[in-house]
Amino acid sequence: MIRVFVIVSFVLLATLPVQGQCFASAGNPMGGGANLGVMQQGTLRTMAFYRHHAGSQYYQGNEKYNGISRLYQRASYNYLGSLLAYGITDRLTAELETGYFLDKTLEYRLGGITQQGYGLSNAVTSMKYAIYSNQEKRFEVSAAAGISIPFRNEYMRVNGVELPEDAQPTIAAYGLVLQSFVVKENSFTAMRYFWINRFETYSVNPKGEIFGNAWQSAAFISRHFIFGDGLFKDWTAILQLRYQHHGQTLHEETQKITESSGGRQLLVAPQINVSINQQWNLSVLFEKPLYQYQNGIQLGVDYAVLVNLARDFNIRNKE
């Protein structure tokens, strides 16, 4: 009984503005191997990734915070994501991305309490179109628009207690996702440059809250290497620099903003990719923030690790 009381007390504290967390964010976690450009007609791309994300340091603005308002000792999640892409034509691609939280774990600073959510996140269905494509110059500009659909329309409860937003697998709200892609390759130097932007906006959730708009902009540079013969001869080194911004949460009825919500980060992510027999592509990525600014007092980001596996299938030729 005492343990239940402590859990309920922490959940109530988590609703106070000073305790708002950026760990609860809209949409699905980003994969490290985003699907770039459009697919050739009749080609199916399958992609699966695992992402581990952890945070333990609080921030007030861009300064580390160690005061009494710290609610969690640590927060982490383990996420399995997937993406399917099919080339309807050489300029138009259909995509479906979704994922499952193996866990979203909150370890409270006092009382030794732990809360854990799990389950399906949102599904994003979108269409991607090549606005400009020049095969001779190896240059492409494409854009995508899609709808984010939650798998749940209510918040998860464990042992009769509704989990805080930081532990929820989905925000239970519909959204609009817009993306742009710019890809430039140089076959002589084995270099590749690409720039990705993603914007997300969401409707009101079951608590009458609207998560702030999210925007991410990532620049990549990659270099391809060939080592001898065999199954593992093709390697690619990739460096990603990403800026992401999350707006503050708005309460629709009162039109009040949650002070401790939203923020911005600048992250660096080195990545290595190996092509297995020129069919399967396996990538490993490590992500670390260079700078982070949290509105109010919030838990920051420590690091993230991601493993990605992808393969393309030419369905048209088989047919």
The 8 nearest C-alpha neighbors of each residue, nearest first, counted from 0:
[[1, 3, 2, 4, 5, 6, 7, 158],
 [0, 2, 4, 3, 5, 6, 7, 8],
 [1, 3, 5, 4, 0, 6, 112, 110],
 [4, 2, 6, 0, 5, 1, 7, 8],
 [5, 3, 1, 7, 2, 6, 8, 0],
 [6, 4, 8, 2, 3, 7, 1, 9],
 [5, 7, 3, 9, 8, 4, 10, 2],
 [8, 6, 10, 4, 9, 5, 3, 11],
 [9, 7, 5, 11, 6, 10, 4, 12],
 [8, 10, 12, 6, 11, 7, 13, 5],
 [11, 9, 7, 13, 12, 8, 163, 6],
 [10, 12, 8, 13, 9, 14, 7, 15],
 [13, 11, 9, 14, 10, 15, 8, 18],
 [12, 14, 10, 18, 11, 15, 9, 19],
 [15, 13, 12, 11, 16, 18, 19, 10],
 [14, 16, 18, 13, 12, 17, 19, 11],
 [17, 15, 18, 19, 257, 259, 258, 14],
 [18, 16, 15, 19, 259, 296, 295, 68],
 [17, 19, 13, 16, 15, 20, 70, 259],
 [20, 18, 259, 16, 260, 17, 297, 13],
 [19, 21, 297, 22, 260, 298, 23, 18],
 [22, 20, 23, 260, 261, 297, 24, 298],
 [21, 23, 20, 165, 24, 298, 74, 299],
 [24, 22, 165, 21, 164, 20, 25, 166],
 [25, 23, 22, 21, 26, 210, 170, 245],
 [24, 26, 170, 210, 27, 23, 201, 213],
 [25, 27, 121, 24, 28, 169, 147, 120],
 [26, 28, 29, 121, 120, 25, 98, 97],
 [27, 29, 30, 26, 78, 50, 80, 98],
 [30, 28, 27, 31, 33, 80, 50, 32],
 [29, 31, 32, 33, 28, 48, 80, 305],
 [30, 32, 33, 29, 284, 305, 307, 306],
 [31, 33, 30, 34, 307, 282, 35, 48],
 [32, 34, 31, 35, 30, 29, 195, 82],
 [33, 35, 32, 36, 84, 82, 37, 44],
 [36, 34, 33, 180, 37, 182, 193, 181],
 [35, 37, 141, 180, 34, 38, 139, 182],
 [38, 36, 92, 90, 129, 91, 127, 128],
 [39, 37, 86, 92, 42, 40, 89, 85],
 [40, 38, 89, 86, 42, 41, 88, 37],
 [39, 41, 86, 88, 89, 87, 42, 38],
 [40, 42, 315, 86, 314, 313, 39, 87],
 [43, 41, 313, 86, 39, 40, 312, 85],
 [42, 44, 85, 312, 311, 84, 313, 45],
 [45, 43, 311, 84, 83, 310, 312, 85],
 [46, 44, 83, 310, 309, 82, 311, 43],
 [45, 47, 309, 82, 81, 308, 83, 44],
 [46, 48, 81, 308, 80, 307, 309, 82],
 [49, 47, 307, 80, 306, 79, 308, 81],
 [48, 50, 79, 306, 305, 78, 80, 307],
 [51, 49, 305, 78, 304, 77, 52, 79],
 [50, 52, 77, 304, 303, 76, 305, 78],
 [51, 53, 303, 76, 75, 302, 50, 304],
 [54, 52, 75, 301, 302, 74, 303, 300],
 [53, 55, 300, 301, 74, 299, 73, 56],
 [54, 56, 73, 72, 74, 301, 298, 57],
 [57, 55, 299, 298, 54, 58, 63, 301],
 [58, 56, 298, 64, 297, 299, 63, 55],
 [59, 57, 63, 64, 62, 297, 296, 60],
 [60, 58, 296, 62, 295, 64, 61, 293],
 [59, 61, 293, 292, 62, 294, 58, 295],
 [60, 62, 292, 291, 59, 58, 293, 63],
 [63, 61, 59, 58, 60, 64, 292, 57],
 [62, 64, 58, 57, 59, 61, 65, 56],
 [63, 65, 58, 57, 59, 66, 62, 296],
 [66, 64, 63, 57, 67, 69, 68, 56],
 [67, 65, 68, 64, 69, 57, 63, 296],
 [66, 68, 69, 65, 70, 64, 108, 18],
 [69, 67, 66, 70, 18, 17, 296, 65],
 [70, 68, 67, 71, 66, 57, 65, 108],
 [69, 71, 108, 107, 68, 18, 72, 13],
 [72, 70, 107, 108, 73, 106, 69, 105],
 [71, 73, 108, 107, 106, 55, 70, 74],
 [72, 74, 55, 106, 71, 54, 105, 75],
 [75, 73, 105, 54, 104, 53, 106, 55],
 [76, 74, 53, 104, 52, 103, 54, 73],
 [75, 77, 103, 52, 102, 51, 104, 78],
 [78, 76, 51, 101, 102, 50, 100, 52],
 [77, 79, 100, 50, 49, 101, 99, 80],
 [78, 80, 49, 99, 98, 48, 100, 50],
 [81, 79, 98, 48, 47, 97, 49, 78],
 [82, 80, 47, 46, 97, 96, 98, 48],
 [81, 83, 96, 46, 95, 45, 47, 84],
 [84, 82, 45, 95, 94, 44, 46, 96],
 [85, 83, 94, 44, 93, 43, 92, 95],
 [86, 84, 43, 93, 92, 42, 87, 44],
 [85, 87, 40, 92, 38, 39, 41, 88],
 [88, 86, 40, 92, 91, 85, 41, 93],
 [89, 87, 40, 91, 90, 86, 39, 92],
 [88, 90, 39, 40, 91, 86, 38, 87],
 [89, 91, 129, 88, 128, 37, 92, 38],
 [90, 92, 128, 88, 87, 127, 89, 86],
 [93, 91, 86, 127, 87, 85, 37, 126],
 [92, 94, 126, 85, 84, 125, 127, 86],
 [95, 93, 84, 125, 83, 124, 126, 92],
 [94, 96, 124, 83, 82, 123, 125, 84],
 [97, 95, 82, 123, 81, 122, 83, 94],
 [96, 98, 122, 81, 80, 121, 123, 82],
 [99, 97, 80, 79, 120, 81, 119, 100],
 [98, 100, 119, 79, 118, 120, 78, 101],
 [101, 99, 78, 117, 102, 118, 77, 168],
 [100, 102, 77, 117, 78, 99, 118, 79],
 [101, 103, 117, 100, 76, 77, 116, 104],
 [104, 102, 76, 116, 166, 115, 75, 117],
 [103, 105, 115, 75, 74, 114, 102, 76],
 [106, 104, 74, 114, 113, 107, 115, 73],
 [107, 105, 113, 73, 72, 71, 74, 112],
 [108, 106, 71, 72, 112, 109, 70, 113],
 [107, 109, 72, 71, 70, 106, 111, 110],
 [110, 108, 107, 111, 112, 70, 72, 71],
 [109, 111, 112, 108, 107, 5, 2, 6],
 [112, 110, 109, 107, 113, 108, 106, 72],
 [111, 113, 110, 107, 106, 114, 6, 109],
 [114, 112, 106, 105, 107, 111, 115, 104],
 [115, 113, 105, 104, 106, 112, 116, 166],
 [116, 114, 104, 103, 166, 102, 105, 113],
 [115, 117, 166, 103, 102, 167, 168, 104],
 [118, 116, 102, 100, 101, 168, 103, 115],
 [117, 119, 100, 99, 168, 120, 101, 116],
 [120, 118, 99, 98, 100, 150, 168, 121],
 [119, 121, 169, 168, 98, 99, 150, 149],
 [122, 120, 149, 148, 150, 97, 147, 26],
 [123, 121, 97, 148, 147, 96, 149, 124],
 [124, 122, 147, 96, 146, 95, 148, 145],
 [125, 123, 95, 145, 146, 94, 122, 96],
 [145, 126, 124, 94, 144, 93, 123, 143],
 [125, 127, 93, 143, 92, 144, 94, 145],
 [126, 128, 143, 92, 142, 91, 93, 37],
 [129, 127, 91, 141, 90, 142, 130, 143],
 [130, 128, 141, 90, 131, 140, 37, 132],
 [129, 131, 141, 140, 128, 132, 142, 139],
 [132, 130, 140, 129, 139, 141, 133, 138],
 [131, 133, 139, 138, 134, 129, 140, 130],
 [134, 132, 138, 136, 135, 137, 139, 131],
 [133, 135, 137, 136, 132, 138, 139, 184],
 [136, 134, 137, 133, 138, 132, 184, 185],
 [135, 137, 138, 134, 133, 184, 183, 185],
 [138, 136, 134, 184, 135, 133, 183, 139],
 [139, 137, 183, 133, 136, 182, 132, 134],
 [138, 140, 132, 182, 131, 181, 133, 141],
 [141, 139, 181, 131, 130, 180, 129, 132],
 [140, 142, 129, 130, 180, 128, 179, 36],
 [143, 141, 179, 127, 128, 178, 180, 129],
 [144, 142, 127, 178, 126, 177, 179, 128],
 [145, 143, 177, 125, 126, 176, 178, 127],
 [125, 144, 146, 176, 124, 175, 123, 126],
 [145, 147, 175, 123, 124, 174, 176, 148],
 [148, 146, 123, 174, 173, 122, 175, 121],
 [147, 149, 122, 173, 121, 123, 146, 150],
 [150, 148, 121, 171, 151, 172, 173, 122],
 [149, 151, 121, 119, 120, 148, 152, 171],
 [152, 150, 149, 171, 153, 169, 154, 119],
 [151, 153, 171, 149, 150, 172, 154, 205],
 [154, 152, 151, 171, 205, 155, 204, 170],
 [155, 153, 156, 161, 167, 171, 152, 162],
 [154, 156, 161, 162, 167, 153, 157, 116],
 [155, 157, 161, 160, 159, 162, 158, 154],
 [156, 158, 160, 159, 161, 155, 162, 116],
 [159, 157, 160, 156, 161, 3, 162, 155],
 [158, 160, 157, 156, 161, 162, 155, 3],
 [161, 159, 156, 157, 158, 162, 7, 6],
 [162, 160, 156, 155, 157, 163, 159, 154],
 [161, 163, 156, 166, 155, 160, 167, 164],
 [164, 162, 165, 166, 10, 161, 167, 13],
 [163, 165, 167, 166, 23, 162, 170, 154],
 [164, 166, 23, 163, 22, 167, 20, 103],
 [167, 165, 116, 103, 164, 163, 115, 162],
 [166, 168, 164, 169, 116, 165, 155, 162],
 [169, 167, 120, 117, 118, 100, 119, 116],
 [170, 168, 120, 171, 167, 121, 149, 151],
 [169, 171, 172, 25, 204, 167, 168, 164],
 [172, 170, 152, 149, 169, 151, 204, 153],
 [173, 171, 204, 170, 202, 149, 203, 201],
 [174, 172, 148, 202, 147, 201, 149, 171],
 [173, 175, 201, 147, 200, 146, 202, 172],
 [174, 176, 146, 200, 199, 147, 145, 201],
 [177, 175, 199, 145, 198, 144, 146, 174],
 [178, 176, 144, 198, 197, 143, 145, 199],
 [179, 177, 197, 143, 196, 142, 198, 144],
 [178, 180, 142, 196, 195, 141, 143, 197],
 [181, 179, 195, 141, 140, 194, 142, 36],
 [180, 182, 140, 194, 193, 139, 195, 141],
 [183, 181, 193, 139, 138, 192, 180, 140],
 [184, 182, 138, 192, 137, 191, 193, 139],
 [185, 183, 191, 137, 190, 186, 192, 138],
 [184, 186, 190, 187, 188, 189, 191, 183],
 [185, 187, 189, 188, 184, 190, 137, 191],
 [188, 186, 185, 189, 190, 184, 191, 223],
 [187, 189, 190, 186, 185, 222, 223, 191],
 [190, 188, 186, 223, 187, 222, 185, 191],
 [191, 189, 222, 185, 188, 221, 184, 223],
 [190, 192, 184, 221, 220, 183, 185, 222],
 [193, 191, 220, 183, 219, 182, 184, 221],
 [192, 194, 182, 219, 181, 218, 183, 220],
 [193, 195, 218, 181, 217, 180, 219, 182],
 [196, 194, 180, 217, 216, 179, 218, 181],
 [197, 195, 216, 179, 178, 215, 217, 180],
 [196, 198, 178, 215, 214, 177, 216, 179],
 [199, 197, 214, 177, 213, 176, 178, 215],
 [200, 198, 176, 213, 175, 212, 214, 177],
 [199, 201, 212, 175, 174, 213, 176, 198],
 [202, 200, 174, 173, 172, 210, 175, 209],
 [203, 201, 173, 172, 209, 174, 204, 200],
 [202, 204, 209, 208, 207, 172, 201, 205],
 [203, 205, 172, 208, 207, 206, 171, 209],
 [206, 204, 207, 153, 171, 203, 152, 208],
 [207, 205, 204, 208, 203, 250, 209, 154],
 [206, 208, 204, 205, 203, 251, 250, 209],
 [209, 207, 250, 203, 204, 206, 249, 251],
 [208, 210, 203, 249, 248, 202, 204, 211],
 [211, 209, 248, 208, 201, 212, 249, 247],
 [212, 210, 246, 247, 248, 245, 209, 213],
 [211, 213, 200, 246, 199, 245, 210, 214],
 [214, 212, 245, 199, 244, 198, 246, 211],
 [215, 213, 198, 244, 197, 243, 199, 245],
 [214, 216, 243, 197, 196, 242, 244, 217],
 [215, 217, 196, 242, 241, 195, 243, 197],
 [216, 218, 241, 195, 240, 194, 242, 196],
 [217, 219, 194, 240, 239, 193, 241, 195],
 [220, 218, 239, 193, 238, 192, 194, 240],
 [219, 221, 192, 238, 237, 191, 193, 239],
 [222, 220, 237, 191, 236, 190, 238, 192],
 [221, 223, 190, 236, 235, 189, 191, 224],
 [222, 224, 235, 189, 234, 190, 236, 221],
 [223, 225, 234, 235, 233, 226, 222, 189],
 [226, 224, 233, 232, 234, 227, 223, 228],
 [227, 225, 232, 224, 228, 233, 234, 231],
 [226, 228, 232, 225, 229, 231, 233, 230],
 [229, 227, 232, 226, 230, 231, 225, 233],
 [228, 230, 231, 232, 227, 276, 226, 275],
 [229, 231, 276, 275, 232, 228, 277, 274],
 [232, 230, 275, 229, 233, 274, 276, 273],
 [231, 233, 226, 225, 228, 229, 227, 230],
 [234, 232, 225, 274, 231, 273, 224, 226],
 [233, 235, 273, 224, 272, 223, 225, 274],
 [236, 234, 223, 272, 222, 271, 224, 273],
 [235, 237, 271, 222, 221, 270, 272, 223],
 [238, 236, 221, 270, 220, 269, 271, 235],
 [237, 239, 269, 220, 219, 268, 270, 221],
 [238, 240, 219, 268, 267, 218, 269, 241],
 [239, 241, 267, 218, 217, 266, 268, 219],
 [242, 240, 217, 266, 216, 265, 239, 218],
 [243, 241, 265, 216, 215, 264, 217, 266],
 [244, 242, 215, 264, 263, 214, 216, 241],
 [243, 245, 263, 214, 213, 262, 215, 246],
 [246, 244, 213, 261, 262, 212, 211, 263],
 [245, 247, 211, 261, 212, 213, 262, 244],
 [248, 246, 261, 211, 260, 257, 249, 256],
 [247, 249, 210, 211, 257, 209, 256, 260],
 [250, 248, 256, 209, 208, 255, 251, 254],
 [251, 249, 208, 254, 255, 253, 252, 207],
 [250, 252, 254, 207, 253, 208, 249, 209],
 [253, 251, 254, 250, 207, 255, 208, 249],
 [252, 254, 255, 250, 251, 249, 256, 207],
 [255, 253, 251, 250, 252, 249, 256, 208],
 [256, 254, 253, 250, 249, 257, 251, 252],
 [255, 257, 249, 248, 258, 250, 247, 254],
 [258, 256, 248, 16, 259, 260, 249, 247],
 [257, 259, 295, 260, 16, 256, 294, 247],
 [260, 258, 295, 19, 294, 296, 257, 16],
 [259, 261, 247, 21, 19, 258, 294, 257],
 [262, 260, 247, 245, 246, 21, 294, 293],
 [261, 263, 293, 245, 294, 292, 244, 246],
 [264, 262, 244, 292, 243, 291, 245, 293],
 [265, 263, 291, 243, 290, 242, 266, 292],
 [264, 266, 242, 290, 289, 288, 241, 291],
 [265, 267, 288, 241, 289, 287, 240, 264],
 [268, 266, 240, 287, 239, 286, 288, 241],
 [267, 269, 286, 239, 285, 238, 270, 287],
 [270, 268, 238, 284, 285, 237, 239, 267],
 [269, 271, 284, 237, 283, 238, 236, 268],
 [270, 272, 236, 283, 282, 235, 237, 284],
 [273, 271, 282, 235, 281, 234, 236, 283],
 [274, 272, 234, 281, 280, 233, 275, 235],
 [273, 275, 280, 277, 233, 279, 276, 231],
 [274, 276, 279, 277, 231, 230, 278, 280],
 [275, 277, 230, 278, 274, 231, 279, 229],
 [278, 276, 274, 275, 279, 233, 230, 280],
 [279, 277, 276, 275, 310, 274, 280, 311],
 [278, 280, 310, 275, 274, 309, 277, 281],
 [281, 279, 274, 309, 308, 273, 275, 310],
 [280, 282, 308, 273, 272, 307, 274, 279],
 [283, 281, 272, 307, 271, 306, 308, 273],
 [282, 284, 306, 271, 270, 305, 307, 272],
 [285, 283, 270, 305, 304, 269, 306, 268],
 [286, 284, 304, 268, 269, 303, 305, 270],
 [285, 287, 268, 303, 302, 267, 304, 284],
 [286, 288, 302, 266, 267, 268, 289, 303],
 [289, 287, 266, 290, 265, 267, 264, 291],
 [290, 288, 266, 265, 287, 267, 291, 264],
 [291, 289, 265, 288, 264, 292, 266, 61],
 [290, 292, 264, 263, 61, 265, 293, 288],
 [291, 293, 61, 60, 263, 262, 264, 294],
 [294, 292, 262, 60, 59, 297, 58, 295],
 [293, 295, 259, 262, 60, 260, 261, 296],
 [294, 296, 259, 59, 258, 293, 297, 60],
 [297, 295, 59, 259, 58, 17, 294, 293],
 [298, 296, 20, 57, 58, 293, 259, 21],
 [297, 299, 57, 56, 20, 58, 21, 54],
 [298, 300, 57, 56, 54, 58, 297, 301],
 [299, 301, 54, 302, 53, 288, 298, 55],
 [302, 300, 54, 53, 55, 299, 287, 288],
 [303, 301, 287, 286, 53, 300, 52, 304],
 [302, 304, 52, 286, 51, 285, 53, 305],
 [305, 303, 285, 51, 50, 284, 286, 52],
 [304, 306, 50, 284, 49, 283, 51, 285],
 [307, 305, 283, 49, 48, 282, 284, 50],
 [306, 308, 48, 282, 281, 47, 283, 305],
 [309, 307, 281, 47, 280, 46, 48, 282],
 [310, 308, 46, 280, 45, 279, 47, 281],
 [309, 311, 279, 45, 44, 278, 280, 46],
 [310, 312, 44, 43, 45, 42, 313, 309],
 [313, 311, 43, 42, 314, 44, 310, 45],
 [314, 312, 42, 315, 316, 41, 43, 311],
 [313, 315, 317, 41, 316, 42, 312, 318],
 [314, 316, 41, 318, 317, 313, 42, 40],
 [317, 315, 318, 314, 313, 41, 42, 312],
 [318, 316, 314, 315, 313, 312, 41, 42],
 [317, 315, 316, 314, 313, 41, 42, 312]]
